């Protein structure tokens, strides 16, 4: 209960018991707390050092809890001061780290290598730093975070936390990510939480860009094992180029909000089609195979072919290419409205624009 204030479990139990019962003889504490005499002695010593306990004089000395509203507030303020001191010390260490990095011969370009063992942790850390927006290229293979799949993997709980905190996420998914096991369900989860999602037939790499100040991407092209280490890119012409690359893929990507079932995400003319038809149409136009679509939607391949044929007949299209042209013209699917769909490209963060 009070571990955040530096109290042990035994100290918390004894202090709470003394607050409820009032002054108490030490020899009664084992029966009241079910703790051994040694652990009680250690806890009493700790409580006294913290100012949460005093002893009475007399023939039968007792231990007395200090008032929680007074002693507790002092303890809380002390812990807050310790945290502020620790934060200042970490700031000084961070400054020293950056200074050392600038003097490295390899730091002429502001790029820092992260070994494979620390990649997942670093991805999670830079996402946690985001205050405005996160831009992502999502494609297999994936790394794993401690205790859960990793940032560009089948589950990114950090993204869900940041979305709920108001951070904007824009993600371009490689077709292989969309076509993978559970791909559609995974994207739906993020879109329903507020992510803007688009797809591209083929992405050049995985990438995360945070607040246009940091980017992390693989250090080498080891796509088979997924183990290659990563590089962290700080503000530089290289980072500007990575942001421009993202915006280029975003501008030409196919919006996936209809696929993920996001309400109101479809185009103006999408009311002509049922939601299931919009979902199928978007997957068709993403370049996914009929088998992949059937797998993601839980349908048979023949059902996919029959429904695709029905959409083509409705549009009067002889080919799927013609179907795509007609769908865009009729507003059946949401297509980008401009270079970056209302975003300001490399001019700055999306939020507040």
N, C-alpha and C positions, 0 to 999 in steps of 0.2 A: 504493500500500500504506500509506504513512504521510502521505497528504495531510491526514488529520484532525489530524495534529500540526503542520501548517504547512509540511511539506516539499514541494518540487517533485518532479516525476517524475525530473529529472536528479539532484537531491540524493539521492533515495531509491536510484536505481540505483548511484551512486558509493559511497554509504555501505555498501550491501549488499555490493558488490564488495570494499571494503576490509575489512569484517568477515570475509568468507570467505578472503581472500588474505593478510591481514596488512599490515604497512607496505609502501608501494609508491611508486616514483618517479613524479613527476607526468607525466613524458614518456611513461610507459607507459599512462596512463589512456585516451588516445584509442583505442588498439587494444583495450583491455579492455572499454570501455563503448560504443564506436562513436559517441562524441559529439565535436563540434568542440572545438577548444582554447578558443574563447570561452565556450561553454556550460559546459565543465569548470571554467574559471576562476570563472565566476559561481556555479556550484554549490559549489565549494570554499569560496568566501567565505561563502556562506550557511550551510554546515555548520559552519564555524568560529565564526560568530556564535551558532549554536545550541548550541555546546559539544559537537558531535559529532565534531570533528576537531582534531588537533594536528599540528605540523610537527616533524620531528627536525632537529637541528643536524648539521653535518659537511660534508664535501666533496660528498657526494651526499645532499642533504636529501630526506626522504621525508614522505609524509602518512600519519598513523596514525588509525584509527577509535577513538573513545572506547568503553569497554565499554557495550554496549546496555543491560545491566541497571541500570547506574548513570545514564549520560547520558540514556537513554531515559525512565527514571522521572522524572528532573528535568524533562525536556521535557514529559512527560505532565502532571505536577503544575502546570507553568506554564500549559499550555493550559486545564486545568480552572479555574485561578484566573481566567484571562481570560474564560472562559465565565460563571463566577459573577459577575464584574464586569459583563459585558454584560447578564446577566439582571437584575441590580439596576438598571442604567441603564434597561432597558426597563420595569421596574416603575415607576420614577419618571416616565418619559414617559407611561405608561398613566394614572397618577394625575393628571398634569397635563392629559391629554386629557379625563379625566372631569370634572375641575374646570372646564375651559374649557367643556365641553358643558353643565354645570349652569348656567353663567351666560348661555348663549344664550337669547334671548327665546323661541325656539321649543321650548325644553326644559322647559317647564312640565309637559308629558307626556313621560316618558322614552322618546322615540322618535327613532331616528336614521335618516336617509335614506341609502341606498346607491345610487349611480348604476348604470345597467344594466351597464356594463362590468365592475363589481366584484361583481355579484350572485353569480356562481358561486363566486368565490374566498371570499366571505364565508360562503356556505352550507357550503363545505368546512371553513372555519376553525371555525365554531361546532360542527359535528359532531365535529371533532377535540378540542374542549374537553370533550365529554360524558364523564362519569364514572359516571353511574347509568343514565339512560334518555333515549331520543329518541322523540318523538311526531311523527308525520308525516301530513299530508294529501297524497296523491299524485294528480295529475291533469295532463293536458296543457293547454297546450303546455309544453315543457321548455327549460331552459337548458343550457349546456354548460360543463363544467369545462375547465381548461387541459389539453389532451392527451387528454381523455376526456369522455364525456357527463356531464351534471351531476347534482347531488344528487337532484333529483326527476325524473330522466330515465331512459333505458333502461338505464343502468349506473351504479351507485353503489358504486364500489370502497371508498370511505371507510366505508360502512355495513358491508361485509364485514369490514374491518379492525377496526372497533369491536365488532362482534358476537363476533369471535374473542377480543377482549380482555375480554369479559364485560359489555359495555354492552347494556342491554335496548332493543329497538326494537319499537314498536307502530305499525303503519301502517294507515290507512284509505285504500283505493283507490277512486277514482271509477270508475264503470262504464266510462267512456271509456278509462281507463288499462288496465282489464282487457280491453277489446274491441280495443285498438290492436294493431298488428303486434308479434308476439312478447310480448304482454302476459302471457299465462299462464306462459310459460317464464321471464320475468323475475321474476315473483312467486315461482315455484317455487325459483329460485336463492336468494332471500333467506330464504324460509321454511325451506329445508333448512339454512341457516346459523344459524337460530335466531330469525328475525323472527316476531312474531305479526301476522297479517294479517287484515283484514276488508274488506268492500266496502260501498259505499253507492251508491244510484242516482245521486245528484248531490251533489257537495261544493261549498261556497260559494267555496273558494279553495285554493291551495296553501299549505302551512305546514310549518315545522319548529320544534319546541320542544325545547330541550335542558335537561335537569336542572331543569325548571320555573323556570329563571332567565333564559332568553333565548328569544325567538321571532323568526323571520324569515318574512315574507310579502310578497306583491306590493304595490307602492305604489299601483297603479291596476289597473283591470279591462281590460287590453289583451290579450284572449285570442286574438286573431288572429295577432299577430306574436310574442307571448311576450316582448316588450321593454317593460318598464314601470318598471324599477328596483325597489327593495324597501325595506322598513322593518324595522329591528331594534328589538324591544320588550324593554325591561328590566323588572325587578320593579315591578309597579304593578297597580292594579285592572284595567287593560286586559289585562295578561298573564294575570291570574286569569280574566278572561272568556274569553280564547282557550283556556286549559286546560280550562275548563268546556265550551266548545264542542266541543273534541276528545272529551272524555269522553262527551258526549251522542251524538255520532255513533258512537263506539266501542260504546256500550251497545246501540245499535240495529243495528249493522252485522252482516253475515252473515260468519261465520268462513270464511276461505279456506284453512285448513290442509288440509282434504280435497282441495281443488282442486289444491293444490301437491304433493300426494303425501306430506305429512309423516306418518311412521309413528306410529300410536297417537293421532292427532289427532281421530279421528271420535268420534261419540257412542256411548253404551253399546250401542245396538241396531244399530250400523252393520255388525256381523258378518253380518247378514242379507243385505247387499248386497256385490257385488264392488267393488273399489276404483274400477274404471272407471265403475260405476253411481253411486257416491258423487260422483265428479268431475262427471259429467254432471248429476246432480241439483242440486249446488251451483251450477253455472253457470246452470241453468234458473231457480233461485230468486233468483239475483242480478239477474235482469231482462234478461240478455243475449238478443239475438235468436237465432233458430235459425241464421241465417247466420253470426253471430259465433261461436257455439259450434262450428259445423262448422269454421270457419277456425282457431280456437284448438286444437281437438283433432285437426285434420288428417283430418276425416271429411267425407262427403258430407251435404248437407242432408237427404236422404231417410233416411240412416242415423240422424241425430239424431232425426228425427220418429219413426222406428220404435222406437228405444230409449226415447224419452220416452213413447210410447204403451204400451210394455211396462211401464214403471214405474207408469203410471196404472192399468193393468189389475191389476197386482199389489197396488196400494193400494186398488183398488175406487173410484177417483176418476174423476169425469166431467170435471173441469176441472183445470188446473194449480194453481189456487188450493187446491182440495181436496187435491191431491197434496202441496203444501207443508205444509198443516195435518197431514196424515197422517204425513209425513216427520218433522216436529217431534215429534209425539206418540209415534212409534215410536223416536225417537232415531237416525234414519238419518243425520242431519246434526248437527254440533255447533252448538248455539245458545248465546247468552250465558246464564250461570247467574244473573247479578245485574246491578246497575246498570253495573258495569264489569268483569264477569267475574273477580271476585276481586281486582281492583286497588282501591286506596283512594281513587280519585277525586282530588280536589285536596288531599288530606291530606298528600301527600308522595310521594317517589320510590317506584317499585315495588320495586326491589331492597332487600333487608333488611327488608321489611315482614313 
